[in-house]
Amino acid sequence: MEAIGVLMTCPMSPYLEQELDKRYDFFRFWNFPQKKEFLRMHSHSIRAVVGNATIGANAELIDSLPKLEIVSSYSVGLDKIDLVKCKNRGIRVTYTPDVLTDDAADLAIALILATLRKICECDRYVRSGLWKNGDFKLTTKFSGKSVGIIGLGRIGSAIAKRAEAFGCPISYHSRSEKPDSKYKYYPNVIDLASNCQILIVACTLTDETRHIVNREVIAALGPKGVLINIGRGPHVDESELVSALVEGRLGGAGLDVFEHEPEVPEQLFGLDNVVLLPHVGSGTVETRKDMADLVIGNLEAHFLNKPLLTPAF
């Protein structure tokens, strides 16, 4: 039987690479500097692409692979994949939902605590020997604060459940009201931001949700409000966020994602009311293995003509 060519777009997981190497004619795209030449040589053998939240499958890549049958994403987000082109070509798309829900929700709560209680700054205070000069300044409590969540899907719901345990009143915004939700719904993001102290972004990145947090939303959240983003960087108008933080028009921010990763605005580096993480929402050993197993399982199901485990559509 002819070997099945699988192309991985960028480094993701040594375990996943090892497992794909065992099963398929496996190509690491980053090892080929002459990408167009590589694609010309292998375009008729590559039947699957494995992408992630950094590099997925854009129109150019899809067009260069006439035998492409499936894009299996090592990610819950699909914004790096040209879904319209995939649908038009009949290319199947899979992703890794559910397995990373707990990690992403845990991290949102960690960012809230780290930002409000200034945990990173406290750590630096002790390490630098400043404690000898006196006690650390007072911070802000989390328990009881009103929390607004943009996107009440799997991850948003898991965040809400955790925040409830801290005695936080929960409200949310999504495309439509969730009929089975007990939380207060706001059809407008500005109204949501006006009525919460902590605003969490946990929705999918689409054309509609790009810059869903803009100048008006930041103004509604106000100088005592805190923004937490564990969604995608482009959900937030980053230049507006930076200026609001620098000028004190926003109280603080906990950010796992940025608009132009891995570039992060340098103005944020000197601010002690901001916690910055390198997009590690799903970054635990346990979850990354589960994600890799889902990628492998989806590819195996496809090539054995079995139902996909987690189809995107």
N, C-alpha and C positions, 0 to 999 in steps of 0.2 A: 504494500500500500504506500502511496506517495506520502512523504512527510508533510505534516501540517506546519506551516510557518506562522509563528506568533511573534509579534513585534511589541516590545515594551518601550514606552516613550522616554522614560527617565528613571533614575534609580529610585526604588521604593522600599523594597524589602528583600534582604538576602535570602530569607526562607522562601519567598515567592519565586525569586529567580531560580533558586536551586530546584524547586518542584517543577517549574515550567521547563527547565533544562532537561529534566528526566523524561518529560512527556512529549515534547514538541521540538521542532526545528526552531530554536529560540534565538532571537536577535535583540541585542541591547542597542537601541538606536543611538545612545550617547557615545558609543564606541566608534561611530562612523562620521568623521568630520564632513565628508563629501556626501551629504544626505540625499541630494537629488540623484546622484550617481548610484548610491546604494539602493534607492527606491526603484530606479530603472532596472537594476539587475535582479531585484527580488520581488518585483510587483506582482508576478504571477504565482508566487508561492505563499505569500502572506495572506492568511485567511482570518487572522484575529489580531486586534490591537488591545494592549493592556495600557490604560492611561490612569491618571490620578487627578488630584485637585490642582496640580501645577501644570502638567501638560496632558491634555486629553487627546481628542481627535478632531482637528479643525477641518474646514472644507478642503484645504490644499492637500492635507494628508489623505483624506478619504478619496479625493479625486485621483490621487496617484496610486491607489491600490484597487485595481479593478476586480480582484477576487475576494475583497474584504467581505466577511459574513457577519462578524460580531465585534463589538467594542465592549470589553469588560473593564469597568472602572473600579479601581482600588480607592473608592471614595463614595461618600453619600451624595455629594454635589455633582451635578451634571453640566454645570455652566461651561466647562472646557470642551464639551462635545457638541458638534453641530448636529443637533437632534433632527432638525428639518431635513438635512441632507441624508441622514441615516434612514429616516422614515421613507423618503422618496426612493432610496436605493434598496429598501428592504433589508437594511443592515440592522441586526438585533443589538440592543444595548442593555447591559446589566450594571448594577451598582451594589453598594454594600450597606443597606439600611439596617436598622435595629441593633446590629452588633456593636455599633459605636455610640448608641444613644446615651447609655449611662456615663461613659467617659466625657462626652460633650457636656452633659448636664452637670456632672460633678465639677468640671472645669469652670463652668459659668458661676457656680456658687463659690468656688475657690477665688475667682477673680473679684467677685463682690467683696468677700472678706479681706482679700489682700489689698484692695483699693481703699475700702472704708477704714480698716484697722491699720493701714500703712505697714503691712507685714514686711515687705521688701525693704522699706526705709528703716524699719526697726532693726532688721538684720544687719544692714550696713552700719547703723548706729553702734551696735554692740561690737561688730568686727573692727571698727575703726578706733575703738577705745573711748568713745565719747560718753559712755554711760558713767564713767568716773566723774564727769563734769556735771552730772545731774540727770534726773529722770527724763524719759522721752515725753514729748508733748502729748496732750490728749487727742484721741481720735474719735471716730463716729461709730455708733453701734449699727448692726445690721438687723437684729431681731425687731420685728414690728414695722419695718419700713415698707411702704407700698411699692409693689413691683409691677411693672408693665412689661409684657412680652409681645414682641412682634413675631408672629408665627407660632400658632399653637398646634404644631404637628407632633411627631414622636418626641423630638428633642425639647421643643417648647413645653409640652405637657410634663415631661420628666423634670424640667427645671421648676415648673410651677409646683409640682408635688414636693420637691425638696425645699422650696422657699416657704411653702405652707408650714413645714416643720419648724421654721424660724418665726412663726406667727405673723407672716407677712400677708396683707391683703393682696390678691392677685387680680389683675385685669389684663386684657389682651386685645390685639388687633390682628385680623387675618382677612383674606379675601372675602370671606363671608362668616357670619356668626355660626359657631358650633352649637347645634341644638342640644347636645347632651352635656354641654359644659356648664359648670356652676359658677364660673368666673365672669366678671363684668366685661362686656364686649364694647369696644369703641370702633365705629366704622371709619374713624379718621385718626391717623397716627398723631397729629398735632394734639388732638383731644386726649389721646392716651398719654402722651408725654406731659401734658399739663396736669394730669391727675395721678402721676406716680413720682416717686423719688429716685427709683432705679429703673432704667429702661434697658431691656435686654433684646438684642437682635438675634433671632434664631430661625429666620425664614430661609427659604430657598432663593438663590439669586436668579432673577429673571429680568427681562427688560423693564417690567413694572416695578420691581423692588430695588433696582439700581438707584443709589442715592435716596433710598426711602427715608434715611435720616439726613435731612438737609438743614440749612440755616434756621428755618422756621421751627423745625422739630427740636433742634438744640436750644433755641430761645425759649420754647415752651417748657423744656426740661429745667432750664435755669441754672443760676450760679450755685445752687446747693444740690443739684441733680447729678447723678452718675450714669454714664453710658457704658454698657457691657456689650462687646461684639464677639460672638463665637460663631457667627454665620460666615459671611464672606466680606473681604475688605471693601469691595465696591458697593456694598449696602449703605456705606456711610460716605458722605462728601468729605473726604479727608482734609482738604484745605480748610473747609469751614470748621471742622472739628479741631484742627490744630490752632486756628486763630481764636476759637472760643476758649480753649484750654489756656492758651498763653495770656489772653486778656482777662481771664477769670469769669467769663460768661457761662462757663460750665464747671461744675464742682470737681469732677474727676472722670476717669475712664479706665476700664480694664479691657485690653485689646489682645485677642489671639490672632487676629487677621488684619491685613492691611491692603490698601488699594493696589499697590504695585510691588507685591512681594518678590524678592526678599528686601526690597528697599523700604526703609522706615523713615519718616520725616525726622530729621535731626533735632528739630525744635522740641520734640517730645522727650529727648534724652535727659534734659536738665530739669524736667518737671517731677516733683515728688508726689503729685496727685494722680499719676498715671502708672499703670502696670502693663508691661509689654511682654508678650509671649510669642515664640516663633512658630505659630500655627501648629499647635500640638494638641488640638482638641481630642483627637482619637489616638494620641501617641502613648499608649501603654503596650507593653509586651503582649499581654493577653488579647487585647482588641485587635492589634495589627495582625496577629496570627489568625484570628477569626476572620478578619477582612480578606487576608490572603487565601484562606480556605474557601471563602465564598467566590473569589475570582476564579480559582481553579475549578470549583464545583460547577460554576456557570459555563466555563469553557468545555468541560467534560460533558455536561448535559447537552450542550449545543451540538458537539461533534458526534454524539451518540444518538442524536435525534430524540432526546428526552426533553420534558418540560424544563425551562430555565428555572433556577432557584429564586432569583430576584430580578425579574425583568423590569426595566425602567418604564416600558409602555407595552 
